[in-house]
Amino acid sequence: MKLATKVIHSGLEIDPSTGAIITPIYQTSTYVQKKPGDNLGYEYSRTKNPTRTALEKSIAQIEDGKYGICYSSGMGAADAIIKLLKPGDEVIANKDIYGGTYRMFEQVFKNFGITFTYADLTNSKNISKIISNQTKIIWIESPSNPLMDIINIEEINNVAKQQKNILVVVDNTFATPILQKPLNFGADIVLHSATKYIGGHSDLIMGALITNNPKLYEKLFLITKSCGAVPGPMDCFLALRGIKTLYIRVMKHCENARKIYRFLYNCNKVHTIYWPGEIQHKNHEIAKKQMLDFGGMMSFTLKKDNINDAIKLISSTKLFKLAESLGGVESLISHPASMTHASIPRTEREKNNILESLIRISIGIEDADDLIQDLQQAFSNI
Ligand SMILES: *Cc1c(COP(=O)(O)O)cnc(C)c1O
């Protein structure tokens, strides 16, 4: 089945009692049993809820996976993965992972005796040098935030599989299951902040994990029902509704991105553009190989690397709303140095190319001409 069909029909089960085409919002905490243990497959909604089950099936299918588990947030999903580990175990992550993931690693799980090592994984040779017997997880984000680095998932996976018991986790939030399917490159677990493209309408917080490995699924399911970071049925309904348009939304995000890239490329105030679709992008060839298209996330710096100009620019766009988050139908603009990466000292930030004038945009699905006009008028202020 082609993807555009899959997003609409995956997880779709006609309600047996009414014929309703859309899975109802099962707003219930518990389920009546005939005798203890004699039930219709549901006992208590922390463990299982039919609206959530439909969403989990849908997300698994669009990722080409067998098993899906949904969480009350992307961080709830990430938390469940680290709970597979024990003190002394090590996680190797690419150096520019999502700030919230970094904070959870450093400020929560370090206290539990787990070690976190960060490396430039765009070169898979770097990883063979640092893998040890303690390494249990390699954590990849591709494209990364905010510089859209691309990591060769298959190569990292080949290095990991030469050792025993190393799981490869891919945070696939930026790429979406439409553009990239890490399980098909051998990854063990795919993570989504479904808050972003999967939900797609900036109206919910949600996470998901997908795997093909039944043992891993059982362990994650146990962690999830025991620790309880599960989403409510209303949010599951919204995510299911979002998925139906995921394919056409992502196609439009990509199309708009191409047009905005061309505008920025010709804009004499722009210095560097970070977008995997750019031919000069250092990992363009890998992006072309492992992604269907290049996505709607883009960053750029100004010729005059000046924080005041950057702030003026992002404060004067009208359609591009100044806000954190990404992946919604509406375009957003943000300034990593003063927002998501403000807690990192400037010298450290700049070592990683997060300059004072770096601006990140999440390109929505509005008409590209309107978005370009909006940027044009904002550039005229600096
Ligand atoms: C937003 C985000 C997360 C965290 O997800 P929440 O739903 O906000 O908890 C994790 N990874 C990436 C890449 C993200 O963009």
The ligand as a Gaussian input file, in Angstrom:
#p B3LYP/6-31G(d) Opt

LIG

0 1
 C        9.797000      18.389000      20.744000
 C       10.801000      17.333000      20.600000
 C       10.959000      16.325000      21.566000
 C       10.143000      16.299000      22.839000
 O        8.797000      16.079000      22.603000
 P        7.599000      16.660000      23.521000
 O        6.399000      16.162000      22.842000
 O        7.745000      18.151000      23.540000
 O        7.805000      16.078000      24.882000
 C       11.904000      15.326000      21.329000
 N       12.664000      15.340000      20.215000
 C       12.553000      16.302000      19.270000
 C       13.429000      16.254000      18.059000
 C       11.626000      17.334000      19.427000
 O       11.534000      18.285000      18.488000

